[in-house]
Amino acid sequence: MYKRTLDLPKLLEMRSFFLLGPRGTGKSTLLRETLPHAHVYDLLDAEVFRRLLREPKLIAQETDSSKLVVIDEIQKLPLLLDEVHRLISTRKQTFLLTGSSARKLRKGGVNLLAGRAFQAELFPLTSQEIVNFDLLAYLNTTGLPEYQGQPLAYEFLRAYVGTYLQEEIQAESLTRNLQGFSRFLDVVGFNNGEELTYAGIASDTGIAVRTLEGYFDILKDTLLGFSVPPFVLTKKRKAITRSKHFLFDVGVVNTLAKRGKIEYKSELFGRAFEHFIALELRAWISYQRVDIALQYWRSTSQHEVDFILGTDLAIEVKGTDLVTEKHLKGLRALKEEGLVRTYAVVSLDPNERVTEDGIRIWPWQTFLNKLWSSSQLASF
């Protein structure tokens, strides 16, 4: 059992919410543990689905205004949103609407409750949700709760990728070309954390550029992937304008890219470590509900900084246990612009220190403890 950072009861004190997240991230478990008195409609239950399909007003008849109502997998029956909208407006009733895909909810004609429900997301486990967190074990398994740290995680992830393609992507009719989407996922997995161009992927996969645009939309709508856009405010050095793309879980990437065992100081470790920090930053921004952009910077002369949070914090991620001058070139190039308040390296270096020109060197544990104990970046 894991104590999740996302506090559903506290969120629902504000108003109704959509709760979205890929399958396996623990939405149903979180509901059972933190909302035991809610009236739950599980649309994966065929009988529940049929009853509400025939008579959506059963929700009003079976609940009252004081009762929290959860509709699990709402994307399977979007027509229920009209009844939900009515009950929020007339009864001031509170709803939690969960799902693993927002695609059907965003298609034309679907009632999105006109702002009466906010959106929250549930991600794979973070470092702060795992007791006695072991970085290398995490990078070699998965953040999905059921199999995190388990020796059979690889077998589970192979089945997960195949099942997700069949049950989520195909059953929800998110694409007609499942084989093409599978090839696309392989390329995105192999190039996780890299700048990707539609033309380059089209060349590698034989998939039309327009189709690829739709595939990236599927990744976004199902929360299977996300983009880190470029930081383009620099004047002295022109910035590259392509986004970097990441998938939602380290283990899923390992499976798609057919990686072997990840060891400290290897090239695979460096890539997986950067991905891990990206996932931590993304989850912190979402769970703390802070309005801040997660970006990266690369100049046309190939200076790079891995992550920039607003204009508060620039982070370079290095899988080394001794940060030296050569690791600071990107941060120093960006620092010349004077656009960001704090500059730091997150690494395996065992000791926290500050360089003569003010760049902070943080052990990854120190950085993440500092991050997760804060609700904003003013303390950095």
C-alpha positions, 0 to 999 in steps of 0.5 A: 500500500502506498500513501499517495500525494494527491489528496482527493478529499481536499480537492473535492472540498473545492468543487467537482473534478475530473481525475485522469490517469493511465491504467495501472496508476492506482485510481481505483485503489485511491478511490477505495482508500480515501473516499470510502463513503462515496456512491461509486458507479463503475462503468467497467461493470457491464450491468452498471453500464447498461443501467445508466445507458438506458436511464442516466437519471438513475444517478439523481434517483439513487443519490442525494445532494449530500452524497459524493458521487464517483463515476469511474471510466466516464469516457465510456459513457460521455452522455452521462455528463449532461445529467452530471451537469444538471445535478451540479447546477441544481443540487450543488452535488459534488462529482469525481469523474475518473478516466484513462482517456480524455479523447472522447471527452474532448470530441465535438458535442461532449458536455465538459461541464462548462468549468464546473469541474476542474481536472486533476491527474494521477501519475505513477508513483513518485520517489516520495510515495515509496518507502525506502525508495531505491533509485536503481530498482525504480529505474529497472522496474516501474512506477506503476504501483502493482509491480513497482520494484517486483522481479517480474516487472518486465513480464508485466510491462510487456503484457501491459503495453500489449493490453493497453494497445488492444483494450485502450487504444483499439477499443476506444477507437482512438486509431484505426491503424493499431499496427502503425501506432505500435511502430510509432510507440517503438520509435517514441520509446527508443527516442524518449527524452529527445527532440523529435520531428514529424519528418524524422519519425515519418522516415523511420516508420513510414507513417504520414506526417498528418497521422503522426500528429494524431498519434501525438494527440493520442499520447497526450489525451491518454496521458501516456506521454507528454512534451517539454517545450523549449525555453526561447527567451534567450537573446545572446544565443538563439534557442532551438524551438522543437519540444522534447517528448517523454513517456509517462513511465520509466519501465514502459520506456525500458520495455518499448526500447528493449533496454537491458539492465540499467547500471550506475554510470552507464549511458542507459542510466544517464537517460533513465535518470533524466527521465526520472527527474522529468517525471518527478517535476511533472508530478510535483507541478500537477499535485501542487497545482502550481501554474508554472511551465516545465521547459528545457533550453538548447541553443543552436550552438548546442548548449543545453539545460535539461529543465527550466521551471518558469523563470525560477529554477534551471536544472541540469541532470547528470548521472555522475558522482562528481560534478566538474566544470565540464558539466556546468557549460550549459548552465553558465551559458544560460546564466549569462542571459540573466533570465532565471533566478536559480541554477543547479545540477542534480546528480549522484554527487554525495555532497551539497555545495555551491560553485564560486559563481553561484551554481548549486550542486544538489545530490538528487535525494536532497533536491527531491526532498526539498522539492516535495517539501515545498508548495512553491519554488520561492525557497530554492 
